[in-house]
Amino acid sequence: MKENKINVKIILEDGEKVCKANIGDNLLDVIRKNNIDFDTPCNGNGSCGKCRCRLRENTEIGVSSKKHLSEAELNSGVRLACDTKVMNDLTVELSNKIKDMTVLISGVEKEFKINPSIKKHYIVLEKPTLDDQRDDLMRIKDFLKESFNLENIDIDLNILRKITKAIRKDDYKFTITLFDNKIIDIEPSDTTKDNYGLAIDIGTTTIAVYLMSLYDGRQIDVISEVNNQRNYGADVISRINYTIENSDGLKKLKASIVSQINDIVKNIGKRNNINIDNIYDTVIVGNTTMIHLLLGIDPEYIAKAPYISGFTEAMNFSPKDIGFSFKSNISIMPGVSSYVGSDITAGILSSGMLESEKYSLLLDLGTNGEMALGNKDEVITCSTAAGPAFEGANIKYGVGGILGAISEIDLSKKNKIKTIGNKPPCGVCGSGVLDAVSEMIKYSLIDETGRMFDEEDDDFEFEEYEYLTKDLVEIDGMKQYILAKDQNGDIISFTQKDIREVQLAKAAINAGIQILVKEKNLDFNDIECLYLGGGFGNYMNVKSSLQIGMIPLELDGKIKSIGNCAGSGAKMYLLSKEYRNLIVNKINTSKYIELSNRKEFQEYFVNGMMMERIYEPAQKSQTEEAAVSSI
C-alpha cells in the first residue's frame, strides 16, 4: 500500500530542505527528525513561545500560538512549530540564528608547572644477547627504573600484543606512552613531541573543545559550537523531560552530543595536521545532567526531589564505551551534586580560591545560577534556578548571544541600544536583559516593586527624560517598554512579565550569596573576591548587576570576571597531576547547601525582590542629545 506522504519545504537562511511527513504530524517533530537546527527552549511544551516560524499556507491556529503571538503575527502566517499540525503540503520559513551564537572560549589562565598524567619517553635499549635474555617488557621496565626512577609499571594488553615488533622496527629505538604508571602505547622512533590532550567543556548551550600539547602545555587550537542538544530544550529540565517522555529520548540526546564531539575532534585534528591517535587524554567537564546524557545515564531523578544523580565523582572511561571514534582515555572531572557539576568544580580550580587563605566567591550564571564559597581549607556550594531569565528562555523577546541580540542598553543616549556584531536587532540577550531592568530603575520607569510607570502615576521624576515614557505602551493587555524595531519593522520590547522574571532570578541569586556567607559566619568584608564565570558573567555590565540588587552592593570593587573558567579548569586538570589531585580531594570534602531547606532563604528572597535606585541618571549635558520622539 502506498504511503500517504506530504511535503514540508523548510526555508532556511542558508538554503532549503524538503522533508516528508505524515498527515497529522507535529511540525516541530518533523523539523527535529530531519536534523534541522532550531531553537526550542521549552522542548516544545508550548510555554516559551520561541519556536516561531512563518507558514506560506493557511493552517489552523493552535492554543499556544494564540497565547504567545500577536494578532498581527498570526495574520502574517507566524505560528509556533510545537502546536502546528501538518495537514497538507507546507512551506515553512525558519530562522536558524542560533548557529550565530557567540561562544566564550577564553578564560583567565594561571601559570603553573606542567605535569600531565600522560608522559612519553624515548628509549634506546641495548640489544639482547645470549648472556642477557630478559624479556622485552622486563627490559623496558628496567630502563624506566634506571633512567626515570619509575617503578610498578603496568601495560595494556593490546600494547603488549605488539611490543615485540614495535621495539625492533627501528632497531630498539622507540617511544612509550605512560598514563601514570601504565604503558598505553608504543611507537618506533622518537615521537615524544606527538603528545596531545583535549579539554572539553560541554555547556547546556555551547561546547568548547581545546587541543593542548602535553609535551609543553601549549594550547594549539580551540573549536566552539552551539550544543546540538539545544534542539531538545534550552535547559537541563527540558532535556530531562524529553528523556522521560520519549522512549528513545536518552539514546537520541546521547547520540547527539557524542556525534558532535566526534566531528569536532576529527576536524581539529585535520586542521592542525595531527594524528588523533596521538591524543591520549581527554578531560570533560559539564553540569551533572550534561555528563549523564553524554554517558547514557538516566537523568530522571536529578529533576525529582530529593534530586539525586547517578554519580558525581571523578571517573576514567574507555572512549569505545562512550561511543567516541578516537582512542583517547576519557577523564571526567568530579562534580559536587545534581546541580553543581564538574563545570563549577573546574571554575573553583581555575579561579585560584583554593590557594588563598581568604574566602572568595565564584558565581557562574548560565541556565542555572551556581555558586561556591571557599579558600584553601574548604568549599561550600549551592545552586539557584535563576538562569532562564538571563539565557532569554523566559523573556518574551529573549534570545541567546547571537548576532543582532541587544547586548547593551543606555537610555541616556540617542542610540540607546547596541547589538552583537552591530547587526539589526533581533531580540535581547542576557546582558541586555540586565541592562534593561537596571536602566528602567535608574530612570524611574519602574518603581522599587518592579511595577512599570503608567499615565495614572504622578509626574515623571526626571523631567528632562520624560520623553522616555512615550515608549511605555500596553499591547494585548501587557505593559511593556519598546527597545527597538527589528528589520521587519516589528517591535522588540521588554514587558512587565519580563521584569518579574528578572526579579525572581536576581532575588534567588542574591539569597544564595547571602546564605553561603552566613553559613561560614562571615560578612562581606571577609570576602576577598567575587569571581564571575561563564559567558553571561563575562559580558554583563557589573554596575547593572549591582543596580538591580543581584549582587550585594558590599561586594562592589571586589568583582572580577574570569571568562570561561570551566574550560580553564579542565585544561589545568589535563596538564597537572597536582591540580588534579587537589580538586579531587577538595571536592570529596566539600559541602552542598540545598537552599529550599533553609528557612532564611525565603526571607532573603522576598527582600531581594525589591529594587532601589543606586546610580542616578546621567546629566543631559553630559550625554548625547537624545531623540525625544517615540520609536
Stockholm file with secondary structure:
# STOCKHOLM 1.0

chainA/1-631         MKENKINVKIILEDGEKVCKANIGDNLLDVIRKNNIDFDTPCNGNGSCGKCRCRLRENTEIGVSSKKHLSEAELNSGVRLACDTKVMNDLTVELSNKIKDMTVLISGVEKEFKINPSIKKHYIVLEKPTLDDQRDDLMRIKDFLKESFNLENIDIDLNILRKITKAIRKDDYKFTITLFDNKIIDIEPSDTTKDNYGLAIDIGTTTIAVYLMSLYDGRQIDVISEVNNQRNYGADVISRINYTIENSDGLKKLKASIVSQINDIVKNIGKRNNINIDNIYDTVIVGNTTMIHLLLGIDPEYIAKAPYISGFTEAMNFSPKDIGFSFKSNISIMPGVSSYVGSDITAGILSSGMLESEKYSLLLDLGTNGEMALGNKDEVITCSTAAGPAFEGANIKYGVGGILGAISEIDLSKKNKIKTIGNKPPCGVCGSGVLDAVSEMIKYSLIDETGRMFDEEDDDFEFEEYEYLTKDLVEIDGMKQYILAKDQNGDIISFTQKDIREVQLAKAAINAGIQILVKEKNLDFNDIECLYLGGGFGNYMNVKSSLQIGMIPLELDGKIKSIGNCAGSGAKMYLLSKEYRNLIVNKINTSKYIELSNRKEFQEYFVNGMMMERIYEPAQKSQTEEAAVSSI
#=GR chainA/1-631 SS CCCCEEEEEEEETTEEEEEEEETTEEHHHHHHHTTCCCCCTTTTSSSSCCCEEEESSCCCCCHHHHHHSCHHHHHTTEEEGGGCEECSCEEEECCCGGGGCCCCCCBCCCCCCCBCSEEEEEEECCCCBTTBCCCHHHHHHHHHHHHHCCCSCEECHHHHHHHHHHHHHTTTEEEEEEETTEEEEEEESCCTTCCEEEEEEECSSEEEEEEEETTTCCEEEEEEEECGGGGGCSSHHHHHHHHHHSTTHHHHHHHHHHHHHHHHHHHHHHHTTCCGGGEEEEEEEECHHHHHHHHTCCCGGGSSTTTCCSCCSCEEECHHHHTCSSCCEEEECCCSBTTBCHHHHHHHHHHTGGGCSSEEEEEEESSSEEEEEECSSCEEEEEESCHHHHHTTTSTTBCCSCTTEEEEECTTSSSCEEEGGGCCCCEECHHHHHHHHHHHHHTTSBCTTSCBCCTTSSSCSCGGGGGGGGGEEEETTEEEEEEEECTTSCEEEEEHHHHHHHHHHHHHHHHHHHHHHHHTTCCGGGEEEEEEEHHHHHHSCHHHHHHTTSSCGGGTTCEEECBSHHHHHHHHHHHBHHHHHHHHHHHHTCEECCGGGCHHHHHHHHHHTCCCCCSCCCCGGGSCCCCCSCC
#=GC SS_cons         CCCCEEEEEEEETTEEEEEEEETTEEHHHHHHHTTCCCCCTTTTSSSSCCCEEEESSCCCCCHHHHHHSCHHHHHTTEEEGGGCEECSCEEEECCCGGGGCCCCCCBCCCCCCCBCSEEEEEEECCCCBTTBCCCHHHHHHHHHHHHHCCCSCEECHHHHHHHHHHHHHTTTEEEEEEETTEEEEEEESCCTTCCEEEEEEECSSEEEEEEEETTTCCEEEEEEEECGGGGGCSSHHHHHHHHHHSTTHHHHHHHHHHHHHHHHHHHHHHHTTCCGGGEEEEEEEECHHHHHHHHTCCCGGGSSTTTCCSCCSCEEECHHHHTCSSCCEEEECCCSBTTBCHHHHHHHHHHTGGGCSSEEEEEEESSSEEEEEECSSCEEEEEESCHHHHHTTTSTTBCCSCTTEEEEECTTSSSCEEEGGGCCCCEECHHHHHHHHHHHHHTTSBCTTSCBCCTTSSSCSCGGGGGGGGGEEEETTEEEEEEEECTTSCEEEEEHHHHHHHHHHHHHHHHHHHHHHHHTTCCGGGEEEEEEEHHHHHHSCHHHHHHTTSSCGGGTTCEEECBSHHHHHHHHHHHBHHHHHHHHHHHHTCEECCGGGCHHHHHHHHHHTCCCCCSCCCCGGGSCCCCCSCC
//
